[in-house]
Amino acid sequence: MLHDHPWFVSLLTLWALAGMVASLALWRIPAPYGRHVRPGWGPLLPPGWAWFCMESPGAWILAGMMLAGRPCQLLPALFGLLWIGHYFYRGFLYPALLRSTKGVPLFIVLSAIGFHCANASLQGWELYQIRPDRPLAWLYDPRFLVGLGLFVCGFAIAASADIHLRRLRSTPGQQYQIPRGGVFEYVSCPNYLGEIVEWTGWAIMTWTWSGLVFAGWVVANLLPRAAAHHRWYRQQFADYPAQRKALFPGLW
């Protein structure tokens, strides 16, 4: 299918290379938001509005491409609803419930908007233009079933970690504490683990090259972020659990 769209293959290749470059940079310089925020990256936006601006384009763009594309069958529509559901949570519910008072630098907000515009466009084009029709038999394919299971499981892990972190802050702006309980007993960043599981599931479920490249982007971005978080926790708390790993239980 993709051999009929060489320009799309070229864009995906460039996008994958951009993810590798970004990962190399992030290992050296943690992205300056949240606990790692620091001056020099532009004016700070209120966190709720910043997260809305950063994440909601993922929903808008794919929804527009789904509605404007060719009439699609059940499976492409289901893929779109799952994607939009994730970004409705990340772009609307998560910012509304956020208790952090740390501003987000304008550079980070603009970078995230650019990322989601590019990424959602690539996903939408492959799903609704290159491969708009899927046989209903795909609903019973092991790739779909395994991918859907991972997607739902990953989302549940990430969302539950968000809830756990919010409960540590009874009031907005409260100081950081050591998270305990649930997956936090095993890793410092279960929210990032959940995202990796979720988007790995997306890549398997849709069986698209754009999905695979996106899953690679997620890993490339969150591995260095998790390492920075884990290091920060150990520096801030002398009693931080020694057996807890950064991202993968029992491994790393």
C-alpha positions in Angstrom: 0.0 0.0 0.0 2.7 2.5 1.0 4.7 1.9 -2.2 2.0 3.9 -4.0 2.7 6.9 -1.8 6.5 7.5 -1.8 6.1 11.0 -0.5 4.3 9.6 2.6 7.2 7.2 3.1 9.6 10.0 2.9 7.7 12.1 5.5 7.5 9.1 7.8 11.2 8.5 7.5 12.0 12.1 8.3 9.6 12.0 11.2 11.3 8.9 12.6 14.7 10.6 12.3 13.4 13.7 14.0 12.3 11.5 16.9 15.8 10.1 17.2 17.4 13.5 17.2 14.9 14.7 19.8 15.6 11.8 22.1 19.4 12.4 21.9 18.7 16.0 22.9 16.4 15.0 25.8 19.0 12.7 27.3 21.3 15.7 27.7 18.7 18.4 28.5 15.4 17.4 30.2 12.4 19.2 28.8 11.9 22.3 30.9 8.4 21.8 32.3 6.8 20.4 35.5 9.5 19.6 38.1 12.2 20.4 35.6 10.9 23.9 34.7 13.6 26.5 34.5 14.1 30.0 33.1 15.3 30.8 29.6 12.6 29.0 27.5 10.1 31.8 27.0 7.2 33.2 29.1 5.3 30.8 31.3 1.7 29.9 30.4 -0.8 28.7 33.1 -0.5 24.9 33.3 -4.2 24.2 32.6 -4.3 26.3 29.5 -0.9 25.1 28.4 -1.9 21.4 28.5 -5.1 22.2 26.7 -3.2 24.0 23.9 -0.6 21.2 23.8 -2.8 18.1 23.7 -6.1 19.1 22.2 -4.8 19.4 18.6 -4.4 15.7 18.6 -8.2 15.3 18.9 -9.2 18.2 16.5 -7.0 17.2 13.7 -7.7 13.5 13.5 -11.5 14.2 14.0 -11.4 16.6 11.1 -9.5 14.1 8.9 -11.9 11.3 9.8 -15.0 13.4 9.0 -13.5 15.0 5.8 -12.1 11.7 4.4 -13.8 9.1 2.4 -16.8 7.4 4.0 -15.1 4.9 6.3 -16.2 1.6 7.7 -16.5 0.4 11.3 -12.8 -0.2 12.0 -11.3 3.1 10.8 -14.1 4.8 12.7 -13.3 2.8 15.8 -9.6 3.7 15.5 -10.6 7.3 15.3 -12.8 7.2 18.4 -10.1 5.5 20.5 -7.6 8.2 19.4 -10.0 11.0 20.1 -11.0 9.5 23.4 -7.4 9.5 24.5 -6.8 13.2 23.5 -10.2 14.3 25.0 -8.8 13.0 28.3 -5.3 14.5 27.8 -6.5 17.8 26.3 -9.7 18.5 28.2 -10.1 16.4 31.4 -6.5 16.3 32.5 -6.0 20.1 32.3 -9.3 20.7 34.1 -8.2 18.5 37.0 -4.6 19.6 37.2 -3.4 20.8 40.6 0.0 21.9 39.6 0.7 25.6 39.6 4.0 25.4 37.7 3.8 27.4 34.4 4.8 25.8 31.1 7.3 27.7 28.9 5.9 28.9 25.6 8.7 27.0 23.8 7.3 23.7 25.1 3.7 24.6 24.3 4.6 25.5 20.7 6.8 22.4 20.3 4.0 20.2 21.5 1.4 21.8 19.2 3.8 21.3 16.2 4.3 17.7 17.2 0.6 16.8 17.5 -0.3 18.6 14.3 2.3 16.6 12.4 1.7 13.3 14.2 -2.1 13.4 14.0 -1.9 14.3 10.3 0.3 11.3 9.5 -2.0 9.0 11.5 -5.1 10.4 9.8 -3.7 10.3 6.3 -2.7 6.6 6.6 -5.9 5.6 8.3 -8.4 7.5 6.1 -6.7 8.0 2.8 -4.1 5.2 2.3 -6.0 2.5 4.1 -9.6 3.7 4.6 -11.3 0.4 4.4 -10.7 -2.6 6.6 -12.5 -5.9 6.5 -14.6 -6.7 9.6 -12.6 -9.8 10.0 -9.8 -7.6 11.4 -12.0 -7.4 14.6 -11.0 -11.0 15.2 -7.4 -10.8 14.1 -4.9 -11.4 17.0 -3.1 -8.2 16.1 -6.3 -6.2 16.7 -7.2 -8.0 19.9 -3.7 -7.8 21.4 -3.3 -4.2 20.3 -6.7 -3.1 21.7 -5.9 -4.9 25.0 -2.6 -3.1 25.3 -4.2 0.2 24.4 -6.9 0.0 27.0 -4.5 -1.4 29.7 -1.9 1.3 29.0 -4.5 4.1 29.2 -5.8 2.7 32.5 -2.3 2.6 34.0 -1.5 6.2 32.9 -4.9 7.6 34.0 -4.7 5.8 37.4 -1.2 7.2 37.9 -2.5 10.7 37.2 -5.3 10.2 39.8 -2.7 8.9 42.3 -0.5 12.0 41.8 -3.4 14.4 42.2 -4.3 12.8 45.5 -0.9 13.6 46.8 -1.8 17.3 46.4 -4.8 18.1 48.5 -4.4 21.7 47.5 -3.0 23.3 44.3 0.7 24.0 44.5 1.4 21.6 47.4 5.0 20.3 47.5 6.1 17.1 45.9 5.8 13.9 47.9 7.0 10.3 47.3 4.1 8.5 45.5 3.3 5.1 47.0 0.9 2.3 46.2 -0.2 0.7 42.9 2.3 0.6 40.1 4.3 3.3 41.9 5.6 0.6 44.2 7.6 -0.7 41.2 8.5 2.3 39.0 8.8 6.0 39.4 6.8 6.8 36.3 3.8 4.5 35.8 2.1 7.3 33.8 4.9 7.1 31.2 4.9 3.3 31.3 1.2 3.4 30.6 1.7 5.7 27.6 4.3 3.4 26.1 2.0 0.4 26.5 -0.9 2.3 25.1 0.8 3.5 21.9 2.5 0.2 21.4 -1.0 -1.2 21.4 -2.1 1.4 18.9 0.7 0.5 16.5 -0.2 -3.2 16.7 -4.0 -2.6 16.6 -3.9 -0.4 13.5 -0.9 -2.2 11.9 0.3 1.0 10.3 3.7 2.4 9.7 2.6 5.8 11.1 1.5 4.0 14.3 4.8 2.3 14.6 6.7 5.5 14.1 4.5 7.2 16.7 5.2 4.4 19.3 8.9 5.0 18.6 8.5 8.7 19.3 6.7 8.0 22.6 9.6 5.7 23.7 12.2 8.2 22.5 10.6 11.0 24.5 9.6 9.2 27.7 12.8 7.1 28.3 14.9 10.2 29.0 12.0 11.9 30.8 11.6 8.9 33.1 15.3 8.8 33.8 15.3 12.5 34.7 12.3 12.0 37.0 13.9 9.0 38.7 17.1 10.8 39.3 15.2 13.9 40.7 13.3 11.7 43.2 16.5 10.1 44.4 18.1 13.6 44.8 15.1 15.1 46.6 14.2 12.2 49.0 16.8 10.4 51.0 14.2 7.7 51.9 13.2 7.1 48.3 12.6 3.3 47.8 15.8 1.7 46.6 14.1 -1.1 44.8 12.0 1.1 42.7 13.0 1.3 39.0 12.5 4.3 36.7 10.1 2.9 34.1 10.1 -0.9 33.7 9.4 -3.0 36.8 12.4 -5.0 37.8 14.5 -3.9 34.8 15.2 -0.2 34.6 
